[in-house]
Each structure stands twice: as C-alpha cells, then as structure tokens.
Amino acid sequence: MLMQNTLADRRQRLKSIIGGSAGNMVEWYDWYVYSAFTLYFAPIFFPKGDQTAQLLNAAAVFAVGFVMRPVGAWIMGIYADRKGRKAGLTLSVTLMCLGSLMIAVTPGYESIGTLAPVILVLARLLQGISVGGEYGASATYLSEMAGKDRRGFFSSFQYVTLISGQLLALGVLLILQQILPEQDIEAWGWRIPFAIGGVLAVVVFYLRRGLSETQSYKNAQSSKEPRSSGMTLFVKYPRQAFTVIALTAGGTLAFYAYTTYLQKFLVNTSGFGRETASQITAAALFVFMLLQPVAGALSDRIGRKPIMVGFGILGVLFTYLIFSTLAGTKDPFMAFALALGALVIVTGYTSINAVVKAEMFPAHIRALGVALPYAIANTVFGGTAEYVALWFKQAGIEYGFFVYVTVMIGLSLIVYLRMKDTRHHSQIHED
C-alpha cells in the first residue's frame, strides 16, 4: 500500500510539473514572438526611418513591457501566496492571451497614426504584468512540486519551457519564411504568430484550471505567518530580497544579450541575412534548452553554488571575446559555435536560478519573494539589454555593450561567492 501511495504521489507530481511547464511554454512563446518578429513589424508600427532607428523604437517598447513586470510580480505574487499557485498561473495566462490578440489585430501606423504604437505599448504592458506574475508563480509551483532530491532537475524545466517557447516563436518565423514571400510577412504575415499565441493561451487556461495545489501552500494557509505583502517582504526578508536582485542582474542581462538580442546582432552587426540569423539562433537555443535539466540535475548532486560560480567566472573571462569575435565572423557555423558557447556559460544561471530563489523564502511569501525582486532586476538589466546594445552601436562604441555585460556578470559573481548554498539551507518544507 505504501508503494502504491508513493507511485501515485510521483505520478501526481509529474503530472503537475508537466502541466505547469506546458503553460509556461505558451506564456513565453507569446512573450518572445514580439522579439522574433521585430525585424518585420517595426516598420508597420513606427514612422519610416533607418533600420536601427526603427529597431530602437521597437526595443524601447520591448523594454516598456518590462516596466510592468515588477507591478505584475507584486500584484500576482501576493495573489499566488494568498489564493494559491494554481490561481496565479491561471490569471497570468489570461492576461497574456489578451495582449497577444491586441497586437494581432492592431492596424499599422499608416492606417491609424500614433494610435498604432500606443496600442502596441498597451498590449506589451498587459503582457508585462502577465510575465511578471508568471515567473514567480511557476518557479514556486515547480520547486514546491518537485520533491527535495530532484528539485534542481525538475525546476530547471521552467527554463526548458521558457526556451522552448522562444524556439516555438522562432520555429513559426522559420516556417513563415519558407512558405511566404518576405513582403507578405512584412505586410501581414507577422500577425499570424500573435494570433496563434492567443489561441494557445486559451488552451492553457483550461489546462491550468485542472492543476493540483502544492502542499507547501496548503501548509502556509494553516500557519499563523503574516499575509504576503510588499512591505512584509522588504521589512522581514530584506537580505533575501536584495540577494535575489543582485544574483539576477548579471544572469538576466547575459541571458537576454545571447537570446533575444542575438538574432538582431547577427543581422545588424555580423551582416547575416534575417533567415540565416534565425536559423543560427534556433539551433543554438535548441542545444541550450537540452542543457537545462543536465545542469539542474548536477546541482542536486554538487549544490547550487558551484554551478552559479562557474557561470560567473566563465562569463567574466569570455563574454567580451565571444561578442567581439561574433561581430567579425561571416561563417554561420562559427557564429553558431560562438553563440552556443555563450549559452553554455549562461546555463549556469538559467538552469537553477528559479529554485535558488524559491529555496530562500518561506512558503507564505515565497511567490512574491521570488517574483518581485527578480522582476526589478529583470526590468533594469534584462528588459533594457537590447536598447542599451543598440544605443552603444548607434553611438559608434558597440564594444561598450560587451564591457557592460562583463562587468554586470562580475558583480553577480561576487554575490554567488558570498551566499550560502540553498540546496543545503532550503526554506522549502513539504511535510
């Protein structure tokens, strides 16, 4: 009987992890479609000008979406702590659906003038609220559902599905590039992936309604701990909150530099065609995705700290070299190797950052503790990565961005070296 209960428990955990991960994939597909198709829709929403200027406008809107992520993290982190992880996940995908459908149907600048970029901004703000809440709710849900001995492995699937969402967005782009003439994609084809995202989000809404709630949340509801709030977080847990901000800064900047910005860098700096740049990015991201559970499982054996320290050291040593070499290469295979090398390094952050943050906070404030400090750092450093990179390029000092990324990774490395290994000091208690 005990064995049957154990097997049933494992099946339920696995079902919940798969369900939570699948929803996370659709959320991030909707978020990344914007970046994947920026090269095509930027001329539709903004006045005519040179390509870099249009990309700057689109990157600015991308960054604006990040401004709402702390707001979404605050509101929905509290919601997930008070109403449940399942409730938070369901609400976040609803907001993402609305944002995607707004972008899909909005006319261009030539039709409605400045109203077009205004609606684009509003849609991205809505999606920013959604993603701000999604990260904390999904990181908390997966970490609490995983079980003590496999927590690093299973929680790493947050980034597996995050990256698979990005790959799905790129896959849709590659398919459209094969079946539609470029002028059709520029005219109307770019709307297709946003419509797909809206439909998939509706499917995920019903999927998430059937998820099980975590035991950690149930235990927190019966405790006498204070209710989750922003004041409680920064007054009672300031060290943990500011540690999350500091450890996230370098990692999130590196992640966005080598994922969302990479495709544009290959076109705008290296000189590759848009289709070739998409293929290079997709191939590198696919391998990157497969590495996440490997590094997550390794952290279950040797600890979280060595993995993060490895990212910090390698990032400081090789970021400038990778970027500067990538800028000058014309060989797509060399570009792939360099991009993959960078993503292998970043795996030391992406694979375990969610579980590290979740293990730092008690259950009654965990979703907010994971989401809000992360969203603040993500807005300041991740959301502005493309804009800062393009600003440096337009100013004629593109190498300044390479230095900037290196310095921020170095600052986060100091935090990694000083913090405790959360695998051995976890606040997640399942019984």
Summary of the structure (lengths in Angstrom):
residues: 431
radius of gyration: 20.7
end to end distance: 19.4
largest distance: 70.5
contacts: 1668
relative contact order: 0.16
helix: 85%
strand: 0%
